[in-house]
Amino acid sequence: MAAPHAPYACDPERSRGRLVAEPPSRTRSPFRRDCDRVIHSTAFRRLKYKTQVFVFHEGDHYRTRLTHSLEVAQIARALARQLGLDEDLTETLALAHDLGHPPFGHAGERALDACLKDFGGFDHNAQTLRVVAALEQRYPEFDGLNLTWEALEGIVKHNGPLTDRSGAPAGRYRERGVPVGIADYIKIYDLELWSFASLEAQVAAIADDIAYDAHDIDDGLRAGLFHLDDLKVMPLTAEIIAETSAHYPDLEDVRRGAELVRELISHLIGAVFAEAQINLAAVKPQSAQDVRQQSRALIAFPAAVAEEEAAIKRFLYQHMYRHKRVMRVMGEAEQILFDLFAKYLTSPGELPPEWLVGAEADNEGDRARRIGNFIAGMTDRFALTEHQRLFDSTPDLR
């Protein structure tokens, strides 16, 4: 199998391997095999009914975690191809990055973090690692998907290094420490939390930002939370809207919005590619390991575009994520998970039988984490169904 042509790309033939050794595939590279395992996993299928921003029954055209992950993968592969990276590893990380997300989007994450605050809290990257390293149970010789070291590294370092070289928590983990699921796992398989991840992982991470910036604008317009002309408060989107109006003066708003989303994605991809070329030319990495040794990410937005992108996030936070309609529904969704967690804690027999195997040996923390794992794997739809089964009244979430 031919190695990627860029020297700084991850070479599947030089993968650090898997925790449980397996014979190589006759037809697929190790990273292609990883990607196929993610696609065929139960957790990946569940993303179909996990909220991005809008609960699934609010409309058929809103993003779910599944469609979001597919869109991230498309953007990530486009960048990987331009940069000469391994597209299979890039796609694996793009498709896997949200496998650990609980139902109801970030509201569900907040609820589970509060429920588990005495037992290490909840972090969706750590939960993704749990899914691919333990919770998926499809293979006779190991739990999880037994992904390559490079795939696991990319999942864990989705937001960059977790520690400094001495092992002290760094960045966003400085205050609360390395999430418990990751801290436990690296005792058996060192993912080198102090280093940056591969360029493939960095591309998947920035593709995540590009996808949800553009597509949350699309969903927000569709939902009527804001109007196209409201986006003129930001220079970048104002410029795209003006150019579209100049080319197509009679275009209806739905198509104007679609053109904005398309041009925004193109602009951000182009900016990332240009910045990557500058960074790579400056440091001249000759291997994936050279990339890991850098003091900063090499895949990033240029400074001016980073400001534009941050402005989009601020707009979406104010006009979409904190919109009173979204806040009301997400507040009710949080309460559903609080209710379920408390119910399973006091009545563990309500868990499915397969989730009670080995539970008799659980201490309080083990029991709470077992319940957290079960709830995190739920779809929005199943969480609502379970709440209806266990309680007299369940919010409609509309």
Rosetta blueprint (number, residue, H / E / L):
1 M L
2 A L
3 A L
4 P L
5 H L
6 A L
7 P L
8 Y L
9 A L
10 C L
11 D L
12 P H
13 E H
14 R H
15 S L
16 R L
17 G L
18 R E
19 L L
20 V L
21 A L
22 E L
23 P L
24 P L
25 S L
26 R L
27 T L
28 R L
29 S L
30 P H
31 F H
32 R H
33 R H
34 D H
35 C H
36 D H
37 R H
38 V H
39 I H
40 H L
41 S L
42 T H
43 A H
44 F H
45 R H
46 R H
47 L H
48 K H
49 Y H
50 K L
51 T E
52 Q L
53 V L
54 F L
55 V L
56 F H
57 H H
58 E H
59 G L
60 D L
61 H L
62 Y L
63 R L
64 T E
65 R H
66 L H
67 T H
68 H H
69 S H
70 L H
71 E H
72 V H
73 A H
74 Q H
75 I H
76 A H
77 R H
78 A H
79 L H
80 A H
81 R H
82 Q H
83 L H
84 G L
85 L L
86 D L
87 E H
88 D H
89 L H
90 T H
91 E H
92 T H
93 L H
94 A H
95 L H
96 A H
97 H L
98 D L
99 L L
100 G L
101 H L
102 P L
103 P L
104 F L
105 G H
106 H H
107 A H
108 G H
109 E H
110 R H
111 A H
112 L H
113 D H
114 A H
115 C H
116 L L
117 K H
118 D H
119 F H
120 G L
121 G L
122 F L
123 D L
124 H H
125 N H
126 A H
127 Q H
128 T H
129 L H
130 R H
131 V H
132 V H
133 A H
134 A H
135 L H
136 E L
137 Q L
138 R L
139 Y L
140 P L
141 E L
142 F L
143 D L
144 G L
145 L L
146 N L
147 L L
148 T E
149 W H
150 E H
151 A H
152 L H
153 E H
154 G H
155 I H
156 V H
157 K L
158 H L
159 N L
160 G L
161 P L
162 L L
163 T E
164 D L
165 R L
166 S L
167 G L
168 A L
169 P E
170 A L
171 G H
172 R H
173 Y H
174 R L
175 E L
176 R L
177 G L
178 V L
179 P L
180 V H
181 G H
182 I H
183 A H
184 D H
185 Y H
186 I L
187 K L
188 I L
189 Y L
190 D L
191 L L
192 E L
193 L L
194 W L
195 S L
196 F L
197 A L
198 S L
199 L H
200 E H
201 A H
202 Q H
203 V H
204 A H
205 A H
206 I H
207 A H
208 D H
209 D H
210 I H
211 A H
212 Y H
213 D H
214 A H
215 H H
216 D H
217 I H
218 D H
219 D H
220 G H
221 L H
222 R H
223 A H
224 G L
225 L L
226 F L
227 H L
228 L H
229 D H
230 D H
231 L H
232 K H
233 V H
234 M L
235 P H
236 L H
237 T H
238 A H
239 E H
240 I H
241 I H
242 A H
243 E H
244 T H
245 S H
246 A H
247 H H
248 Y L
249 P L
250 D L
251 L L
252 E L
253 D H
254 V H
255 R H
256 R H
257 G H
258 A H
259 E H
260 L H
261 V H
262 R H
263 E H
264 L H
265 I H
266 S H
267 H H
268 L H
269 I H
270 G H
271 A H
272 V H
273 F H
274 A H
275 E H
276 A H
277 Q H
278 I H
279 N H
280 L H
281 A H
282 A H
283 V H
284 K L
285 P L
286 Q L
287 S L
288 A H
289 Q H
290 D H
291 V H
292 R H
293 Q L
294 Q L
295 S L
296 R L
297 A L
298 L L
299 I L
300 A L
301 F L
302 P L
303 A H
304 A H
305 V H
306 A H
307 E H
308 E H
309 E H
310 A H
311 A H
312 I H
313 K H
314 R H
315 F H
316 L H
317 Y H
318 Q H
319 H H
320 M H
321 Y H
322 R L
323 H L
324 K H
325 R H
326 V H
327 M H
328 R H
329 V H
330 M H
331 G H
332 E H
333 A H
334 E H
335 Q H
336 I H
337 L H
338 F H
339 D H
340 L H
341 F H
342 A H
343 K H
344 Y H
345 L H
346 T H
347 S L
348 P H
349 G H
350 E H
351 L L
352 P L
353 P H
354 E H
355 W H
356 L L
357 V L
358 G L
359 A H
360 E H
361 A H
362 D L
363 N L
364 E H
365 G H
366 D H
367 R H
368 A H
369 R H
370 R H
371 I H
372 G H
373 N H
374 F H
375 I H
376 A H
377 G L
378 M L
379 T L
380 D H
381 R H
382 F H
383 A H
384 L H
385 T H
386 E H
387 H H
388 Q H
389 R H
390 L H
391 F L
392 D L
393 S L
394 T L
395 P L
396 D L
397 L L
398 R L
